[in-house]
Each structure stands twice: as C-alpha cells, then as structure tokens.
Amino acid sequence: MARIGMVNYINMAPIYEVWKEQVRRPDWIMLDAPPAQLNRLLAAGSIDLGFVSAYEYAARPWLYRLMADLSISATGPVGSVFLFSSVPPEQLDGKLVLLTGQSDTSVCLLRLILEEFIKVRPRYVRGEIFAPHTPAEKPAALLAIGDEALRLNAAPDPRYPVQIDLGECWHQQTGLPFVFAVCAVREDFLQGNTEVAREIQQTLISCREQGLARLSEICTKAAARIPLMTAAACLRYFQSIEYDLSPIKQETLARFFALLIQRGEASPAALPLKLFPC
Ligand SMILES: C=C(O[C@@H]1C=C(C(=O)O)C=C[C@H]1O)C(=O)O
C-alpha cells in the first residue's frame, strides 16, 4: 500500500484530473489537502509521499528524498502566490502582515523578499485569509496562495490595491525560476518499496504529460471551482505553472535553501539535494 498526498488546489488539476480518470490502483490511496496539512502528514508518516511545500524538505531533509522530475514551479509570474498590500512593500516596515496558514514555502519566500531584498521588517501573523475575523488590528497586507489567491485575484479587495507576484519578484532578483512545491518521498517508505515509488513517480509523470496535452479541456472543469474565473484565465494560469524538476529548478532549490540555512530557517542537511531515483 502507498499513501499519496496531492495539493487540493486547481494548480494540480493537469495531473490530478488525469490521475482520477485513469489510475485504478486500490493499493494507492490518494489524499488531497492544503499544502501545510500535507506537510504535517508527511512529517508524521501518515502519508508516504506526495506534493508538499519545498520548505518541508528543507526543514526535515533526513526524512525524505525529492522525486526527480516533479514539482510545482514557475519561471516568472506564477499567478497564484501574491502579497496583497494596502501600501507599496517598501512601506511595510513595522506593519502587520497576515500570512496564510496553508503555505510554508511562500511564507519563507515572502519574508526573504521583504527582509533581504526590500529591507523592511514587518510584524507577521499566521491565519485564515477568508476567516470572518474581527482583528484588533487590520493587517496592512495579506499573503495568499493557491485557490484563495486566485479568488482574491478574480475579485480584488479595494483595501489591498498593491499586488505582488512572488514568483515574478524572485525571478527579477535572481534570474531563476522558483520551486514552490516538491514531490517528496519518505526514506523509510523507500526501504522495501523502491519499485512502487518508481512506479508512482512514472505514473505521475505520465498523468502530467497527458494533462498538459489536454489543458484547454481540463481548465474548463478547473475554472468552475474559482468564482469569477473564466476558462481563458485558467488556461493562462496553467500555462504559467510548471511541474518538472529540471537542473535549473534544482539549482533554484539549492539557492533558496542556502538562503534559508543562512537565516537559520532550514536544516544545513538540506544541501546537497537528495533525489529519487538518484
Ligand atoms: C504555486 C503554488 O504553489 C504552492 C505553494 C506552496 C507553499 O507555499 O508552501 C505549496 C504548494 C503549492 O501548491 C500555489 O499553490 O499557488
């Protein structure tokens, strides 16, 4: 048996729709959830492998290997990882920023961008972006990812007129793509299950190839999950998401992890990257 985690956002639709349609393996249990929940499940051994925040690998690299050729990434604007702000980011020093509880990678990336690139130090709070909250203090900016970011993007909140795409910002600073999520497999699962893991990896890649060839059909279905999103907007979104872990993406992960290690936010054992298969 293998327990597999899948992010429950529409960004996974090009892989997941094909998987649901074609993969008939009762011994492969698929569990879909927001990334932060998948991170916790994988760390606890409640799932064996799956798509998790790239940060999860960097936090506990001794538990995992990175499945070769799989990721959720973008070269330039990603279209679903945004800081929505009431003021330009240069003015966020000391201000309150609400960070989605669903993400781990983008939270680290945003702090890196604000503190190292823009040189401001806001105050942060983690929480629900759409919670009907009555906060003592209204946040000056929000970090949203995935479907929540797409919803806010489709129906902008006039209180947050400044919108920063974190994939674009990273690309402008480094010239590199950014890897938001990886497909990680637990080392203890690999003991005795190497062939199964290989078969799952190949199946995910095959679903991805078929999904990318059927994008316009898949985006009609996926767009319906986001209020006000048209199929055309969904197609543009899918065209900006990439699912590979090519050498440049590995270089990106190494660069990002090195910065996190310097900041004391990741394990030094996160480098060099450990891939499966090697
Ligand atoms: C591009 C995205 O990548 C996501 C971002 C993640 C994170 O920040 O931890 C985790 C999984 C991905 O789904 C997105 O969801 O918008």
The ligand as a Gaussian input file, in Angstrom:
#p B3LYP/6-31G(d) Opt

LIG

0 1
 C        2.148000      27.975000      -6.802000
 C        1.618000      27.449000      -5.747000
 O        2.389000      26.563000      -5.096000
 C        2.057000      26.122000      -3.803000
 C        2.763000      26.750000      -2.757000
 C        3.080000      26.061000      -1.612000
 C        3.677000      26.759000      -0.437000
 O        3.815000      27.982000      -0.485000
 O        4.042000      26.099000       0.562000
 C        2.810000      24.681000      -1.533000
 C        2.231000      24.010000      -2.556000
 C        1.899000      24.644000      -3.833000
 O        0.567000      24.393000      -4.173000
 C        0.244000      27.760000      -5.320000
 O       -0.388000      26.947000      -4.639000
 O       -0.269000      28.803000      -5.692000

